[in-house]
Amino acid sequence: MKRGLVAGGVALAWILTLSPAHAKGVSMITLSGPGLAQPLRIGGPADSPGSTLAARLANESGVFGQAIPGSAWPVDAHPPGGDLGPRYRAVYTFAAGVVIRQDVYPFATSGPVTFASPGQPWAGGRVSRGGWFRAQPQLTQLLLSAGLPQRSSVPQVSTVSRRRGPAFLVAAALAAFLLAAGLVGARVQRRRQLTVLSP
């Protein structure tokens, strides 16, 4: 609750300090991913239900903290442990055409989490901060209310929470080589034993 109030205050302060072209914040959110026959479009005219929902989703998803350089929002450099579950792609369109793309994991075992790549074009010629944001359960509930299917109806596509770097690939290749070498050695040894035992 406390973190939600702080996040909301930061977002409000950011919007108030923007130029008039950006004062309206998020104008449209497009969400695509497993179980969706077509992308969800969330938004609409100012003060409409769609616009209100888009603003709430943006606030809960941590996109402001991922987008604003130097933001005080709690954004992490690494993903949480555990299974992230199915991945959805959210595209936030802000006033004046600024666009931020974000990966959303509403069914992660540790709770909903989002990720935005750093370096995306942002307002004033700046680039986004990026990072991982641990959201509150309200994010999943808002997405479900917007039309996201329940996890039980989503194809079982699991996303690994840790990215595989070069060291992991080398270790995996070495393990596969040693396994293959062991199997070949065992087969040769077996043939030798059969040769000795044969009349």
C-alpha atoms as an extended CHARMM CRD file, in Angstrom:
* protein
*
       199  EXT
         1         1  MET       CA              0.0000000000        0.0000000000        0.0000000000  PROA      1               0.0000000000
         2         2  LYS       CA              2.7630000000        2.3960000000        1.0060000000  PROA      2               0.0000000000
         3         3  ARG       CA              4.7660000000        1.6060000000       -2.1200000000  PROA      3               0.0000000000
         4         4  GLY       CA              1.6520000000        2.1500000000       -4.2450000000  PROA      4               0.0000000000
         5         5  LEU       CA              1.1570000000        5.6140000000       -2.7410000000  PROA      5               0.0000000000
         6         6  VAL       CA              4.8080000000        6.5130000000       -3.3240000000  PROA      6               0.0000000000
         7         7  ALA       CA              4.6430000000        5.2510000000       -6.9160000000  PROA      7               0.0000000000
         8         8  GLY       CA              1.4810000000        7.2060000000       -7.5720000000  PROA      8               0.0000000000
         9         9  GLY       CA              3.0570000000       10.3520000000       -6.1260000000  PROA      9               0.0000000000
        10        10  VAL       CA              6.1340000000        9.9900000000       -8.3060000000  PROA      10              0.0000000000
        11        11  ALA       CA              4.0190000000        9.4730000000      -11.4130000000  PROA      11              0.0000000000
        12        12  LEU       CA              1.8840000000       12.5100000000      -10.5880000000  PROA      12              0.0000000000
        13        13  ALA       CA              4.9390000000       14.6730000000       -9.9720000000  PROA      13              0.0000000000
        14        14  TRP       CA              6.4250000000       13.5460000000      -13.2870000000  PROA      14              0.0000000000
        15        15  ILE       CA              3.2530000000       14.3650000000      -15.2170000000  PROA      15              0.0000000000
        16        16  LEU       CA              2.9750000000       17.7990000000      -13.6290000000  PROA      16              0.0000000000
        17        17  THR       CA              6.5450000000       18.6800000000      -14.6000000000  PROA      17              0.0000000000
        18        18  LEU       CA              6.1580000000       17.6720000000      -18.2340000000  PROA      18              0.0000000000
        19        19  SER       CA              5.3800000000       19.9920000000      -21.0710000000  PROA      19              0.0000000000
        20        20  PRO       CA              1.6670000000       20.4240000000      -21.9610000000  PROA      20              0.0000000000
        21        21  ALA       CA              2.1010000000       17.9330000000      -24.7900000000  PROA      21              0.0000000000
        22        22  HSD       CA              2.9100000000       15.1920000000      -22.2580000000  PROA      22              0.0000000000
        23        23  ALA       CA              0.6050000000       16.2240000000      -19.4360000000  PROA      23              0.0000000000
        24        24  LYS       CA             -2.0390000000       13.6380000000      -20.3160000000  PROA      24              0.0000000000
        25        25  GLY       CA              0.3180000000       10.7010000000      -19.7230000000  PROA      25              0.0000000000
        26        26  VAL       CA             -0.6410000000        7.3920000000      -21.3650000000  PROA      26              0.0000000000
        27        27  SER       CA             -3.1010000000        7.6880000000      -24.2230000000  PROA      27              0.0000000000
        28        28  MET       CA             -3.2170000000        4.0250000000      -25.2930000000  PROA      28              0.0000000000
        29        29  ILE       CA             -1.9410000000        0.6140000000      -24.1580000000  PROA      29              0.0000000000
        30        30  THR       CA             -1.8220000000       -2.3250000000      -26.5690000000  PROA      30              0.0000000000
        31        31  LEU       CA             -1.3960000000       -5.7740000000      -25.0140000000  PROA      31              0.0000000000
        32        32  SER       CA             -0.6400000000       -8.9520000000      -26.9750000000  PROA      32              0.0000000000
        33        33  GLY       CA              0.3910000000      -12.4670000000      -26.0510000000  PROA      33              0.0000000000
        34        34  PRO       CA             -0.7690000000      -16.0540000000      -25.3250000000  PROA      34              0.0000000000
        35        35  GLY       CA             -4.5030000000      -16.6490000000      -25.2680000000  PROA      35              0.0000000000
        36        36  LEU       CA             -5.3420000000      -13.3850000000      -27.0370000000  PROA      36              0.0000000000
        37        37  ALA       CA             -6.7770000000      -13.8310000000      -30.5210000000  PROA      37              0.0000000000
        38        38  GLN       CA             -6.0690000000      -10.1620000000      -31.1420000000  PROA      38              0.0000000000
        39        39  PRO       CA             -4.2990000000       -7.4500000000      -29.1250000000  PROA      39              0.0000000000
        40        40  LEU       CA             -6.2020000000       -5.6770000000      -26.3660000000  PROA      40              0.0000000000
        41        41  ARG       CA             -6.4280000000       -1.9320000000      -26.8440000000  PROA      41              0.0000000000
        42        42  ILE       CA             -6.8900000000       -0.0410000000      -23.5900000000  PROA      42              0.0000000000
        43        43  GLY       CA             -7.4600000000        3.7070000000      -23.6480000000  PROA      43              0.0000000000
        44        44  GLY       CA             -9.8380000000        6.3190000000      -24.9670000000  PROA      44              0.0000000000
        45        45  PRO       CA            -10.8680000000        9.9460000000      -24.6050000000  PROA      45              0.0000000000
        46        46  ALA       CA             -9.8840000000       11.7940000000      -21.4380000000  PROA      46              0.0000000000
        47        47  ASP       CA            -11.9050000000       10.8250000000      -18.3400000000  PROA      47              0.0000000000
        48        48  SER       CA            -13.4560000000        7.8460000000      -20.1560000000  PROA      48              0.0000000000
        49        49  PRO       CA            -13.4400000000        4.3800000000      -18.5050000000  PROA      49              0.0000000000
        50        50  GLY       CA            -10.8010000000        3.2080000000      -20.9810000000  PROA      50              0.0000000000
        51        51  SER       CA             -8.5690000000        6.1880000000      -20.2550000000  PROA      51              0.0000000000
        52        52  THR       CA             -8.9240000000        5.6810000000      -16.5020000000  PROA      52              0.0000000000
        53        53  LEU       CA             -8.0450000000        1.9810000000      -16.8100000000  PROA      53              0.0000000000
        54        54  ALA       CA             -5.0030000000        2.7820000000      -18.9560000000  PROA      54              0.0000000000
        55        55  ALA       CA             -3.7600000000        5.2510000000      -16.3480000000  PROA      55              0.0000000000
        56        56  ARG       CA             -4.2010000000        2.7030000000      -13.5460000000  PROA      56              0.0000000000
        57        57  LEU       CA             -2.4120000000       -0.0010000000      -15.5320000000  PROA      57              0.0000000000
        58        58  ALA       CA              0.4890000000        2.3220000000      -16.3060000000  PROA      58              0.0000000000
        59        59  ASN       CA              0.8100000000        3.2150000000      -12.6460000000  PROA      59              0.0000000000
        60        60  GLU       CA              0.6700000000       -0.3980000000      -11.4220000000  PROA      60              0.0000000000
        61        61  SER       CA              3.0120000000       -1.7440000000      -14.1150000000  PROA      61              0.0000000000
        62        62  GLY       CA              5.9520000000        0.4660000000      -13.1650000000  PROA      62              0.0000000000
        63        63  VAL       CA              6.3540000000        1.8120000000      -16.6910000000  PROA      63              0.0000000000
        64        64  PHE       CA              7.0290000000        5.3220000000      -15.3760000000  PROA      64              0.0000000000
        65        65  GLY       CA              9.9490000000        4.0830000000      -13.2990000000  PROA      65              0.0000000000
        66        66  GLN       CA             11.2900000000        2.1000000000      -16.2530000000  PROA      66              0.0000000000
        67        67  ALA       CA             10.9170000000        5.0220000000      -18.6420000000  PROA      67              0.0000000000
        68        68  ILE       CA             11.9770000000        8.0780000000      -16.6330000000  PROA      68              0.0000000000
        69        69  PRO       CA             15.7610000000        8.4800000000      -16.3530000000  PROA      69              0.0000000000
        70        70  GLY       CA             16.8660000000        8.8500000000      -12.7500000000  PROA      70              0.0000000000
        71        71  SER       CA             13.4860000000        7.7880000000      -11.3780000000  PROA      71              0.0000000000
        72        72  ALA       CA             13.2130000000        6.8490000000       -7.6910000000  PROA      72              0.0000000000
        73        73  TRP       CA             10.8870000000        3.9260000000       -8.4470000000  PROA      73              0.0000000000
        74        74  PRO       CA             12.1430000000        0.5120000000       -7.2170000000  PROA      74              0.0000000000
        75        75  VAL       CA             13.4570000000       -0.9620000000      -10.4800000000  PROA      75              0.0000000000
        76        76  ASP       CA             15.8260000000       -3.9680000000      -10.3950000000  PROA      76              0.0000000000
        77        77  ALA       CA             18.6050000000       -4.9090000000      -12.7770000000  PROA      77              0.0000000000
        78        78  HSD       CA             17.8280000000       -8.6470000000      -12.5300000000  PROA      78              0.0000000000
        79        79  PRO       CA             14.5960000000      -10.6750000000      -12.7210000000  PROA      79              0.0000000000
        80        80  PRO       CA             13.1260000000      -12.3860000000       -9.6630000000  PROA      80              0.0000000000
        81        81  GLY       CA             13.7020000000      -16.0900000000       -9.1400000000  PROA      81              0.0000000000
        82        82  GLY       CA             11.1800000000      -18.7360000000      -10.0950000000  PROA      82              0.0000000000
        83        83  ASP       CA              9.0220000000      -19.2990000000      -13.1300000000  PROA      83              0.0000000000
        84        84  LEU       CA              7.8540000000      -16.1070000000      -14.7950000000  PROA      84              0.0000000000
        85        85  GLY       CA              4.9910000000      -17.8060000000      -16.6390000000  PROA      85              0.0000000000
        86        86  PRO       CA              3.6080000000      -16.5880000000      -19.9710000000  PROA      86              0.0000000000
        87        87  ARG       CA              4.9680000000      -13.3280000000      -21.3420000000  PROA      87              0.0000000000
        88        88  TYR       CA              2.8120000000      -10.5300000000      -22.7210000000  PROA      88              0.0000000000
        89        89  ARG       CA              3.9860000000       -7.4650000000      -24.6490000000  PROA      89              0.0000000000
        90        90  ALA       CA              2.5500000000       -4.1200000000      -23.6130000000  PROA      90              0.0000000000
        91        91  VAL       CA              3.0670000000       -1.0710000000      -25.8170000000  PROA      91              0.0000000000
        92        92  TYR       CA              2.4170000000        2.2410000000      -24.0580000000  PROA      92              0.0000000000
        93        93  THR       CA              1.7250000000        5.2350000000      -26.2630000000  PROA      93              0.0000000000
        94        94  PHE       CA              2.1750000000        8.5390000000      -24.4620000000  PROA      94              0.0000000000
        95        95  ALA       CA              1.0880000000       11.9780000000      -25.6070000000  PROA      95              0.0000000000
        96        96  ALA       CA              3.2060000000       13.4030000000      -28.4370000000  PROA      96              0.0000000000
        97        97  GLY       CA              3.7420000000        9.8570000000      -29.7430000000  PROA      97              0.0000000000
        98        98  VAL       CA              6.3780000000        8.6360000000      -27.2680000000  PROA      98              0.0000000000
        99        99  VAL       CA              6.2360000000        4.8100000000      -27.1290000000  PROA      99              0.0000000000
       100       100  ILE       CA              7.6110000000        2.4530000000      -24.4520000000  PROA      100             0.0000000000
       101       101  ARG       CA              7.5510000000       -1.3220000000      -24.8940000000  PROA      101             0.0000000000
       102       102  GLN       CA              7.3230000000       -3.5450000000      -21.8570000000  PROA      102             0.0000000000
       103       103  ASP       CA              7.2100000000       -7.3040000000      -21.1840000000  PROA      103             0.0000000000
       104       104  VAL       CA              4.5280000000       -8.2430000000      -18.6580000000  PROA      104             0.0000000000
       105       105  TYR       CA              4.4650000000      -11.4630000000      -16.6100000000  PROA      105             0.0000000000
       106       106  PRO       CA              1.1350000000      -11.3430000000      -14.7470000000  PROA      106             0.0000000000
       107       107  PHE       CA              1.3010000000      -14.9650000000      -13.5360000000  PROA      107             0.0000000000
       108       108  ALA       CA              4.8980000000      -15.1620000000      -12.2340000000  PROA      108             0.0000000000
       109       109  THR       CA              5.2260000000      -17.4140000000       -9.1950000000  PROA      109             0.0000000000
       110       110  SER       CA              6.6840000000      -14.5690000000       -7.1070000000  PROA      110             0.0000000000
       111       111  GLY       CA              3.9220000000      -12.1540000000       -8.1420000000  PROA      111             0.0000000000
       112       112  PRO       CA              3.4080000000      -10.0350000000      -11.2640000000  PROA      112             0.0000000000
       113       113  VAL       CA              6.5710000000       -8.5370000000      -12.7050000000  PROA      113             0.0000000000
       114       114  THR       CA              7.3970000000       -6.3780000000      -15.7180000000  PROA      114             0.0000000000
       115       115  PHE       CA             10.5250000000       -5.6340000000      -17.7440000000  PROA      115             0.0000000000
       116       116  ALA       CA             11.4100000000       -2.8000000000      -20.1190000000  PROA      116             0.0000000000
       117       117  SER       CA             14.6350000000       -2.6520000000      -22.0910000000  PROA      117             0.0000000000
       118       118  PRO       CA             16.8250000000        0.3630000000      -21.3310000000  PROA      118             0.0000000000
       119       119  GLY       CA             17.6910000000        2.8280000000      -24.0530000000  PROA      119             0.0000000000
       120       120  GLN       CA             14.2320000000        3.2590000000      -25.5640000000  PROA      120             0.0000000000
       121       121  PRO       CA             13.5880000000        6.7830000000      -26.9100000000  PROA      121             0.0000000000
       122       122  TRP       CA             11.9580000000        8.9660000000      -24.2790000000  PROA      122             0.0000000000
       123       123  ALA       CA             10.7110000000       12.5320000000      -23.9280000000  PROA      123             0.0000000000
       124       124  GLY       CA             13.1180000000       15.4430000000      -24.3820000000  PROA      124             0.0000000000
       125       125  GLY       CA             15.6160000000       13.4470000000      -26.4280000000  PROA      125             0.0000000000
       126       126  ARG       CA             16.4410000000       11.2170000000      -23.4540000000  PROA      126             0.0000000000
       127       127  VAL       CA             16.3880000000        7.4150000000      -23.2790000000  PROA      127             0.0000000000
       128       128  SER       CA             14.5230000000        5.1370000000      -20.9120000000  PROA      128             0.0000000000
       129       129  ARG       CA             16.0120000000        3.7450000000      -17.7190000000  PROA      129             0.0000000000
       130       130  GLY       CA             14.6750000000        0.1970000000      -18.1740000000  PROA      130             0.0000000000
       131       131  GLY       CA             14.8010000000       -2.6560000000      -15.6800000000  PROA      131             0.0000000000
       132       132  TRP       CA             12.5850000000       -5.1190000000      -13.7980000000  PROA      132             0.0000000000
       133       133  PHE       CA              9.6440000000       -3.9770000000      -11.6840000000  PROA      133             0.0000000000
       134       134  ARG       CA              7.9260000000       -6.1380000000       -9.0570000000  PROA      134             0.0000000000
       135       135  ALA       CA              4.2790000000       -5.1520000000       -9.3010000000  PROA      135             0.0000000000
       136       136  GLN       CA              1.4560000000       -5.6340000000       -6.8260000000  PROA      136             0.0000000000
       137       137  PRO       CA             -1.3080000000       -8.2530000000       -7.3640000000  PROA      137             0.0000000000
       138       138  GLN       CA             -3.5930000000       -5.4060000000       -8.4770000000  PROA      138             0.0000000000
       139       139  LEU       CA             -1.7750000000       -5.3870000000      -11.8230000000  PROA      139             0.0000000000
       140       140  THR       CA             -2.9700000000       -8.9070000000      -12.6340000000  PROA      140             0.0000000000
       141       141  GLN       CA             -6.5090000000       -8.0790000000      -11.5150000000  PROA      141             0.0000000000
       142       142  LEU       CA             -6.5920000000       -4.9680000000      -13.7120000000  PROA      142             0.0000000000
       143       143  LEU       CA             -5.3380000000       -6.9330000000      -16.7080000000  PROA      143             0.0000000000
       144       144  LEU       CA             -7.9900000000       -9.6020000000      -16.1560000000  PROA      144             0.0000000000
       145       145  SER       CA            -10.6570000000       -6.9130000000      -15.9870000000  PROA      145             0.0000000000
       146       146  ALA       CA             -9.3450000000       -5.5360000000      -19.2920000000  PROA      146             0.0000000000
       147       147  GLY       CA             -9.7970000000       -8.8940000000      -21.0250000000  PROA      147             0.0000000000
       148       148  LEU       CA             -6.6540000000      -10.8990000000      -20.2540000000  PROA      148             0.0000000000
       149       149  PRO       CA             -7.5540000000      -14.6220000000      -20.0630000000  PROA      149             0.0000000000
       150       150  GLN       CA             -7.1300000000      -16.5650000000      -16.8330000000  PROA      150             0.0000000000
       151       151  ARG       CA             -3.9010000000      -18.5570000000      -16.6790000000  PROA      151             0.0000000000
       152       152  SER       CA             -5.8580000000      -21.8390000000      -16.7960000000  PROA      152             0.0000000000
       153       153  SER       CA             -6.9570000000      -20.9570000000      -20.3380000000  PROA      153             0.0000000000
       154       154  VAL       CA             -3.5170000000      -19.7640000000      -21.4950000000  PROA      154             0.0000000000
       155       155  PRO       CA             -1.2710000000      -22.2140000000      -23.4100000000  PROA      155             0.0000000000
       156       156  GLN       CA              1.3780000000      -23.5760000000      -21.0600000000  PROA      156             0.0000000000
       157       157  VAL       CA              4.3800000000      -21.5800000000      -22.2000000000  PROA      157             0.0000000000
       158       158  SER       CA              6.9490000000      -21.1790000000      -19.4470000000  PROA      158             0.0000000000
       159       159  THR       CA              9.5150000000      -18.4000000000      -19.4450000000  PROA      159             0.0000000000
       160       160  VAL       CA             12.8440000000      -18.9580000000      -17.6990000000  PROA      160             0.0000000000
       161       161  SER       CA             13.6130000000      -16.1790000000      -15.2690000000  PROA      161             0.0000000000
       162       162  ARG       CA             17.3550000000      -16.1380000000      -15.9250000000  PROA      162             0.0000000000
       163       163  ARG       CA             18.8160000000      -15.2610000000      -19.2980000000  PROA      163             0.0000000000
       164       164  ARG       CA             21.3530000000      -17.7530000000      -20.6740000000  PROA      164             0.0000000000
       165       165  GLY       CA             24.6980000000      -16.0840000000      -21.1410000000  PROA      165             0.0000000000
       166       166  PRO       CA             27.8360000000      -17.3240000000      -22.9530000000  PROA      166             0.0000000000
       167       167  ALA       CA             29.1620000000      -19.0530000000      -19.8250000000  PROA      167             0.0000000000
       168       168  PHE       CA             25.9810000000      -21.1200000000      -19.5140000000  PROA      168             0.0000000000
       169       169  LEU       CA             26.1370000000      -22.1220000000      -23.1920000000  PROA      169             0.0000000000
       170       170  VAL       CA             29.7900000000      -23.1880000000      -22.8940000000  PROA      170             0.0000000000
       171       171  ALA       CA             29.0260000000      -25.2200000000      -19.7560000000  PROA      171             0.0000000000
       172       172  ALA       CA             26.0450000000      -26.8760000000      -21.4470000000  PROA      172             0.0000000000
       173       173  ALA       CA             28.1360000000      -27.7800000000      -24.5090000000  PROA      173             0.0000000000
       174       174  LEU       CA             30.8970000000      -29.2010000000      -22.3140000000  PROA      174             0.0000000000
       175       175  ALA       CA             28.4120000000      -31.2650000000      -20.3170000000  PROA      175             0.0000000000
       176       176  ALA       CA             26.9200000000      -32.6680000000      -23.5320000000  PROA      176             0.0000000000
       177       177  PHE       CA             30.3990000000      -33.5320000000      -24.8360000000  PROA      177             0.0000000000
       178       178  LEU       CA             31.3800000000      -35.3190000000      -21.6180000000  PROA      178             0.0000000000
       179       179  LEU       CA             28.1150000000      -37.2430000000      -21.6100000000  PROA      179             0.0000000000
       180       180  ALA       CA             28.6320000000      -38.3700000000      -25.1960000000  PROA      180             0.0000000000
       181       181  ALA       CA             32.2410000000      -39.3230000000      -24.4710000000  PROA      181             0.0000000000
       182       182  GLY       CA             31.1490000000      -41.3540000000      -21.4590000000  PROA      182             0.0000000000
       183       183  LEU       CA             28.5640000000      -43.2440000000      -23.4960000000  PROA      183             0.0000000000
       184       184  VAL       CA             31.0950000000      -44.0450000000      -26.2230000000  PROA      184             0.0000000000
       185       185  GLY       CA             33.6480000000      -45.1970000000      -23.6360000000  PROA      185             0.0000000000
       186       186  ALA       CA             31.1350000000      -47.4600000000      -21.9460000000  PROA      186             0.0000000000
       187       187  ARG       CA             30.1850000000      -49.0050000000      -25.2870000000  PROA      187             0.0000000000
       188       188  VAL       CA             33.8260000000      -49.6980000000      -26.1860000000  PROA      188             0.0000000000
       189       189  GLN       CA             34.4560000000      -51.2490000000      -22.7880000000  PROA      189             0.0000000000
       190       190  ARG       CA             31.4040000000      -53.4800000000      -23.2060000000  PROA      190             0.0000000000
       191       191  ARG       CA             32.6310000000      -54.6720000000      -26.5910000000  PROA      191             0.0000000000
       192       192  ARG       CA             36.0400000000      -55.5290000000      -25.1270000000  PROA      192             0.0000000000
       193       193  GLN       CA             34.4210000000      -57.5800000000      -22.3840000000  PROA      193             0.0000000000
       194       194  LEU       CA             32.3000000000      -59.4970000000      -24.9170000000  PROA      194             0.0000000000
       195       195  THR       CA             35.4190000000      -60.1650000000      -27.0260000000  PROA      195             0.0000000000
       196       196  VAL       CA             37.3030000000      -61.6180000000      -24.0380000000  PROA      196             0.0000000000
       197       197  LEU       CA             34.3700000000      -63.8370000000      -23.0490000000  PROA      197             0.0000000000
       198       198  SER       CA             33.7390000000      -65.1910000000      -26.5460000000  PROA      198             0.0000000000
       199       199  PRO       CA             35.2820000000      -68.6820000000      -27.3940000000  PROA      199             0.0000000000
